[in-house]
Each structure stands twice: as structure tokens, then as C-alpha cells.
Amino acid sequence: MIPAGSLEDVEALEAGDPGGMLRLVASGAAHLRRSALLAEEAGLAEALRGAGRPRSVVVAGPGEAGGVVAAVCGPGCPVPVLSLPGRRLPGWVGAADLVFALGDEAFEAAEQAVRRGASVVGVGPPDARLAQLAVQNRSLYLPMPPGGPARAMLWAQVVPMLLVLRGLRLVSLPDEALESTALLMEDLIHRCRPSAEPFLHPGKQPALELAGSLPMPWGDTPLELAAASRFAAQLGDNAKVPSARAQLGALDARRGEGDPDDFFRDRAEDADGGTHPVIFVEEGTSPVAEVARARGIPVTEIRSQGGHPLERVASLIVVCDYVSVYLALALGVDPTPVPARAELTARIS
């Protein structure tokens, strides 16, 4: 395990984060509030007046926003909510469906949706090509506040979509729940600040636990699964660390023979680089955590807070975003650039 002192020096943390990813993660609550205001200013209420219920909701574009929206809508949503990261829509999408297009990465999918007569709502930067497509086809376009990389703008994507679905009576999202979510995020952001001591720090302590291991994000409920998917993506983009697929069989991998409850055991015998489950928990206890601990496998649990589904998933994701950035800094990795993603974008553009 990397010593806790590696994350105590605030100046060193700032020097290791020249792109300001910690600052961007700390902007989540502000993005939530600002995007809600921008949606209102864009005429959302007027655009939805008289709109009927779609057959399905499709979220086109990369990232985890679609999965988060689907999880907040929950299994009780009267229509399916699907997240499609690819550039092409399924053949069945047509005039009865609603398509959210997230930024210019979803431009081709938005064009297909327009040609098929689907209802299209664009979400992205004000100067995106997608905004011009929306104007040309009299579609709704909800601008996001300015920010950094797309992965740092999750809440600026999620909130406008949820407000549209609220207007269509597909999800329950009172204004009070939006504000309580922002307040909960602000509390977690304060607790995860760089100047806070690593001991019991919601972001630093799990990062130190994960250093040198193979994280295995784990969730069971829709909200937990959305957070686990987000964490896996952030581990790759921010910390440049791969993650293992959640598999029970991996808990039977051979490890050090030391008793995990023996404080004085030689930790050099522990299997550095082994699988380390990171379990997201909405409520209660996790049987998977108990199974892992019974085998001497270290486990990190991230627990949700709040009552509304948006509060619960936001509390999980804020923490896991911080963990991924602090893990990057503990490993001496700049969390902002993703050279592989930049190269792939250049090859396919």
C-alpha cells in the first residue's frame, strides 16, 4: 500500500494535477444547479407542453450519463430507458421514440433520429454542431455550462435529461430533490477536499487501499451498477488503471495465507496486485463483501446517502470520482489527459 503521506501534501497534489481534475470533480453540484437553470432558460417547459409519452427513451453518446438516467428512472419507469454508446441507432428506433443526443459525439445518431422522425433532444456545449442541427430541425437543444472534459460534465448531462423526463411524467423529480442532491454533493465535496487528512477521508483512504491492486467495481441494484460502471470508466480515464469485471469466481483466486484479522501478520505475504472488490451499497449489508472477507480478500465499500434515487446515485458517484483522481495522484499519474482516447478520436474523425 502507498503510504498515506503521499496524499497529505496539498501543494504536491496541485502540482500533480495541472489540468485541475480535482477542481472539476468539485464542480459537480454547481453543474447540477447551473444545468437546471439553463434548461429552464432554453424554454424546456414550453417545448414539452402537450407532448405525449414516447414508446422508448434512447440516450445516444459516450459516457455513463445514460446509465445514470436509466437507474434514476428505475425499473418502475413506464417506458424503457436505454443507453447506446455507439454512433448508430438500432433499426427499431422511429417516430414513436425519444432520442437524447449527447454532444457532437452523437451527431450521426441525431441525424439518423431526425431522418426517422423521432423526437430529438440535444444536450451539449452551446457551440456544438449538434446545436445547429437542432435549430435546423426545430428540435430542443439544452446547452451545458462550460467545463472541462466530457467525463467531468456528468451532472450537466444527466440533469437536463431528467428534467425532460419529468416533464413527460416518466420520473418523479421534485425541485426539492434537485436541491437536496446538490447540498449532499457539496457536503461530500467538502469532506473530500485536498487539505483533509487521508485518515477516514472518503476519497483518499480508498485510493490508498486500491493502489497496487486490481479494482473490481461491484453493484447489484440499478443505482449501484450505474456507480460501478462510472467507477470503472473513471479508473481508466483518470488513474489509467484497468478494472476487473465483477465475478464471484475471482474471489476464489489464491492469495496470501496470512490471517486477515491478524494485525501483526507479515503483509509482505499479501498478494499485491490481486483483485480488490469495490462494492457500492445502497442500503443494508453486502453479502459479497462478507464472502470476500471470509477469504481474506480486502474490500472497500462505498455507501450511498439520501432518500431520492438521484441523491443516492450522486453520493456514490461523487466519492468514486474522487477516489479515481486521488488514486492517479498517489500513483504519480496526471489524471486529466487520456492519450489513447485522443489518438482514437483522431483516427476515426
N, C-alpha and C positions, 0 to 999 in steps of 0.2 A: 504494500500500500504506500502511496506517496505521502510524505509527512504533511500534517495539517499546515505547517508553516509555509508551505508553497502557495497557499491561498490567503495568507494573512496580510501581505504587503500590498496595500491599495495602489501605490504608485507602480509596482511591478505588474499588477493586474491591468492597469490602464495602458502601460507600455506594451503589454502582450495583446491588447485588443485595440489596435489602431483604427479599425473600422467601426468601433463603437457598438458592437453587438450587445453588450450588457445594457447600454443605454436604449437600444432598440427594443430589447425584451421588456425593459421598464416602461415602455410607451404603450403597452397593451391596453391599459384602462383608458388612456387618452384616446387611442384609436377607436375603442368601443364607443365612447361618447361622441367623438367627432364624426364618425361614420353615420351614426344615427341622425345627427343634425344635418349632415349633407344629404342624406336620403330624403329627409323632410323638405329641404330646400329644393331638391330636384323634382318635387311635385309627385312624390310617391302616392299620397292619398288620392289625388285627382286621377292618376294613371290607373289605379285599381278600382275606381268607382264603377260598379256594375259588372266587374269581372267575375266569371264563373269559375268553378273548381276544375282544375286540369285533370287529365287522366293520370298523368305521372309528372314528377319533377326530376329533371336531369341536370346535374351540375357538371359542366364541361370545363376542364382546365386542370393543370397540375396542382399538387399540394394536397393538404388534408382538410381544406375548408368544407368540401362536400361531405366528407365523412363526419365531420363535427356537426354540420347542419342535420344530417340524417339521424345522428344519435340524439340530438336535442329534440327533434320531432318525435322520436321514439317509435316503438312498434305499434302504438295506438293511432298513428297518423292515418287518415282515411285514404291516402294515396301513397304509392311507393316513392321514395326519395333515393335516387341513385347517383353515385359519384363516378364519373368517367374521365380518367386522366388522359386518354388518347386524343388524337386530333380529329377523329371521325366519329360521327354519331351512329348508333345502331340503326338498322334498316327500319325498325318499327316506329321510330320517333316521327311524329307527324303533327297535324294541325290541332290535335286534342291535347298536346303536351306543352309543358312549360320548360324552357331551357335557360339555365343561368350560364353565361359565358364569362369566365374569369380572366380578364386581361387579354392582351394580344396573343398569348399562347393558345387561346381558344378561338382565335379569329376564324379559322377554317370551319370549326364546328358551328360557330354562329352563322356563317354564310350558309351552311347546309340547312340549319334550322329555319332560316329565313326562307330559303327556296321551298322547303316543305310546308310552309305555312304555320309553323309552330310559334307560340308566344315566346319572345326572346327578351331577356333582361340582362344587360351587360353590367359588369362590376369591374372597375379598373381605374387606372390613372386618368385624370381629365384629358390629357393629350394623346391617349391611345388611339390607334387606328379603329379599334372597336367602337369608340365613341362616335366616330364619323359614320360607321356602318349603322349605328343605332339611329342617328339623325336621318340618314337617307331612307331608312325603312320605318320611321316613326315608332321605333321601339324605345323602351325605357332604358336609360343608362344612369347608373348610380356611381358617381365618382368617389374614389377613395381619397383620404387625406395623403399628403406627401409623406414619404418614408423611405426605407431602405430596400433591401432585397425582398422579393415576394414572400419568402418564408417568415419574414419579420412583420408581415402585414395580415396575419391570420384573422384577427378580430375585425379588421377593416373590410374583409371579405365576408366573414360569417354574419355579422350583424345586419348588413343590408338585405341579405338573402332571407334571414329570419323575419325581418320586418315585412318583406313581400309576402312570405308565407302566413304571417299573422294577419295581414290584410285580406288574404284569401281564406282565412279561418281554418288553416291547416295546422297551426301550432298555437299554444297558449303562451303568450309572452307579454305580461303586463309591463308598463313602463317602470313600475317599482322593481320588477325583477332585473331589468336592464341596469338600473342604478345600483341595486344591491350587489349585482355581479361586479360592477366597476369598483365599488367600495371594497369588496372582498379581494379583488385583484390588487388594489392599492395596498392593502394590508400585507399581502404576500410579497409584493414588490419591495415594501419597506423591510420586511424580515429577511429578504434575500439580497439586500444591498451589499456592495463590495466591502464596506467597512465593518460589517458584522463578523463576529468571531466564528471560525469554522465549526466549533462545538455546537451541536444541535441546530446548525444553520440548515434550512430546508433545501438549499441548493448546493452548498459547498460539501456538507458531510456525505451525501450520496455520491457526489462526484469523486471524492477521495476513496470511497468504498469500491467504486467501479473501476478505478484506474488499474490497468494491468489485467483486466478480466474481459470476458465476452458477455456483454449485457444481453439479457433475454427479456424484452418487454412482454408483459403478460396482462391480459384482461379477459373478463368473461362477459360482462354486460355490455350493451352498445356504447355507453359512455366510457367505460374502461377500455374497450377495444379502440375507440377513437383516440384516447390519450396514448395508448400503447403504440398505435400506428404513428402518431405525431412524434413520439419519443424516438422511435426507430429512425424516422426521417431526420430528426434534428441531430441525433448521434452521428449520422453520416455526414450531414452538411456542416455542422458546427465543429464537432470534435474529430471528424474524419475517422471515426471508429465504426466498424461493422457491428451488426447485432444479430443474434440468433433468433430463428423462428421459434415461437413458443411450442415446445413439445415436451410432453411428460417423460418420454423415454430418455431425454437428455439429462434428467435428474438422476439417472442410474449410471452416469459416467463415473469412472473411477477417480477418486480424489485422495488427498492425504488421509492417513489413517488416524490422525490425532482426534481426540475428543473435542468437538467444537465448544463444549461447555467448560473445558479445562483452560482457565485463564493463563496458566503458566506453561502451556504446551509450546513446542518449538514451531512457530508459524512459518519457518523456512520449509516445513514439510507440507504446508498447504499448497494446493495446485494453483500456482499463479497462472493466469491465462485461462482458467476454467470458466464454465458458464456461470453467470451471476444473474438469477431472476430478479427483475424489477417489476413488482406486482402493484398494479393500480387497483385500489379498493374503494368502492362507493360506500359501502357500509358493512358492518359486521366484521368477521374474520375471514381470512383466506385459507381454505383447505390446502391449496397448492403451496402456500408458504410453510404450512405445518409439515407437509410431505418433504419439502426441500430441507428444512431444518433438521428433520429426523435423519437425513442422510449426511448431515454435516456440511450442507451447502449454504454459503452466505446468501442472505435475502435482503433486498431493500424494498420496503413498502412505501408507497405514496398514497395518502388517503385524501379523499375528497372532503370538501366543506360546502355548506349551504344546503338549501332545500330545493330550489328550482333546478331543473336539469342543466340550464346554462351556467348557473353558479357552480354546480358540481364539476362539470367538464372543464370550466375555466380554471378552477382551483387546481385540478390535476395538471393541466397543460402549462400554466404559469410556472409551476415548480419544475416540471420536466424540461421546459425550455432553459431555465436557469441551470439545471444540472448539466445539460449538454454543453453550455458555454463554459461553466466552471471546469468541467472535465477537459475541454480543449485547453484552457489556460493552465491547468495542472500538468498537462502533457506537453506544454510549450508550443501549442498549435494556435495560429491565428484563426479565430472562428468565422470570420466574415467571408473571405474568398472561397469559392468552390471551383478550382481549376478544371476538374473533369466535366462539371456542368457547363462551364463556359466553352470548353472545347466541343462538347456535343452540340450545343446551340449553334456554334459556328459551322459545324459540319452539315446540319440539317436545314440551316436557314438559306 
